[in-house]
Amino acid sequence: MLDFLLTIILAFAALAIVWLLDLTIWGKATHFNFRFLEQIYNARMKAAAFIGEKLKPLSTKRAAFLEKNPRIDKVLGWAGMLIRLGLNFLLFLIFGVWLGVFGRLPSTNELREIESANSTEIYTADSVLIGKYFFENRTSISLENVSPFIINALIATEDKRFLEHSGIDIMSYFRVVYGIAAGQKQRGGGSTL
């Protein structure tokens, strides 16, 4: 019960962080007791004023077009709201994971020291293997003992641009989005090794 309450409190904390950022970035409200929120709001207002001056002729044409076409104005309003909600949901997921709403993340040391279920080998006194006991027949080896041909084969089949990006393959995400938009069933994944 205590874990459930803690999860609810952390979820509300993540929502509060997202709400404050949303209000500050979109400029509908600010709370000037937080210095960093005031700085974000001021930067947003300066950027909006600069962009507004540069795009003034275009914005008047846009306003006239949307006045003539109220349905397009309504569709664009809904699309903007959906994009904003999607970004807020993504921020909620990020802060929720950071705060531990969805469970505790393992530390870097825990990930380095992970143990797999290896098989138990039984040897005679003269080092002859007489049997193995296992649920999964695994044997751990170090990376130095893996053939470079195996590593290259894995990279070639799973992510041919693995050595060219930082772990996030933007081109794969574009391919997935294009595949979804085009209705392709075999579009591949966006993940990397």
N, C-alpha and C positions, 0 to 999 in steps of 0.2 A: 504494500500500500504506500509506503514511504517512497519507493522508487517511482511509482506512478505519479505521486504529487510533485516530486522533484522534476520529472519529465514535463509535466504541465507547466510548472514555474519556468523551466528553461525555454519551453516553446513560447511562452508569453514574453520572455526576455528577448528572444530572437525576433518575435513580431514587433516588439517595441523598438528595437534597433532599426529594423527595416522601415517601420513607420516614420521614425525620425529622419532617416536618410531620404525617404520618399518625399516627405513634406519639405525638406530643405532643398533637395535637387529640383523638384518641380515648382518650388516657390510659392506654395499656397499658405504656408505658415512657417515661422521660425521661432526658435527659443534662444534668445541671445545670452542666456546664462552659460551656454556651451560655446566657448570661443571657436572651436573647430567648425561648428555648424554655421556660425556667423561668417567665417572665412569661406566656406563652401557656398553659402548663399550670395555673398558679395561677388565671388568669382563668377557665379552663374549669372548674376544680374549684369556684370560688365560684359560677359560673353554675349548675352542676349542683346544688349544695347549695340554692341559692335556688329553682330550679325544682322540685327534689325536695320541698321543704317545701310549696310551693303546690299541687303535684299529688299529694300523698301519698294522699288518699282515692281519687283516680282510679287511681293506680298499684296500690293493693291490690285494687281491683275488676278491673283489667287482669290482675294476676297470678292471681287466682282464675279468671277467664275462660280464660286461656291454659292453666292447669292442667287445666281440664275439656276443653279442645280442643287436644290436642297437635299436631294437623296444622296448625292455623292458626298455632300458635307456630313450627312448623318453616318454614312458608311465609313468615311475617314475618321470621324469621331470615335466610332465603335472600334475600329482597327487600332487607333492610338491607345484607347483604354485597354484593349486586350494585350497590346505590346507592353504597356506599363504594368499590368497585372502579371504578365509572364516574367518580366524582369524582377518584380517584387517577389514572386514565388521563388525564382532562382536565388535571390539574395537571402530569402528565408531559409532555403535549403543549405546554403553556404554557412550562414550564422548558426543554424540548427545543428549542423554537423560539428562546427567549431565549439559550440556550447555543450554538446553531448546529448542533444534531445533524442537522437536515434540510437543511442548506445555509445559506450565508451570506445574510442579509437585506440588501437595499440600504439605504444610508444615506438620510437625508432629502434631502441635496444631490444624490445620484444620482437620486432619484426626481424632483426638480425639473428636472434637466438631461437627462431622457430624450430620446432622439432617435428619431423615427419614420422609416420608409423613405419619403421623399418622392420624387416623380417629378422627373426632370431635364428641364428645358425648354430648348430651343434656339431662340434668337432671331437674326434678321438684324441687320445694322448699323442699320437704321431701326426696330428694336423690333417686328418682326412675328414672331409665333410660327410656327416652321416644323415643330416636332415635339416629342414628349415620349417619353422612355425611362423605363420603370418596370417593376418587378415587381408593385407595388401602386400604383394611381393615387391617391396621397395628396398633399394640400397642407395645410401647417400654417397655421392662423390663430390669432389671439389670442382670448381669451374676449370681449373688447369687441366684436369683429366678428361674434359669433354673435347672431342675432336673439333677443330675449327670448321670442318666441313658440315658438321651437325648444326653449329651456330649459324653459318651462312645459309644453310638450307632453311632453318627456322625463320631467319630474317627475310629470305626470298619469298617464302610462302605466306608469312603473316603480315609483314610490313616492309615493303621494299624501300621505303624512304626513312627507315628507322634511324639511320646514321645522319640524316639531313635535318631532323627537327629535334625539338627539346623534350619530346615526350607527348606533345599535343600536336596531332597532325591536322592542321586546318583544312588542307586539301581534301582529306577524307570526309570531314564534316560537310564541306561544300558538295561533295559527291553524294552523300547520303541525303542532304536537303534536296538536291536536284532529282535524285531518284524518287523521293517521296512525292515531289511536285509533279514529276512526269508519270507517276503511277507504275514504276518498274518494280517487279517483285524481287529480282536479283540485283540489288544495288550495293551489297557489301556493307561492312560495318564501319564505324568511325573510330573504333578503338585501336590502340597500338599495343606493343608488347609490354 
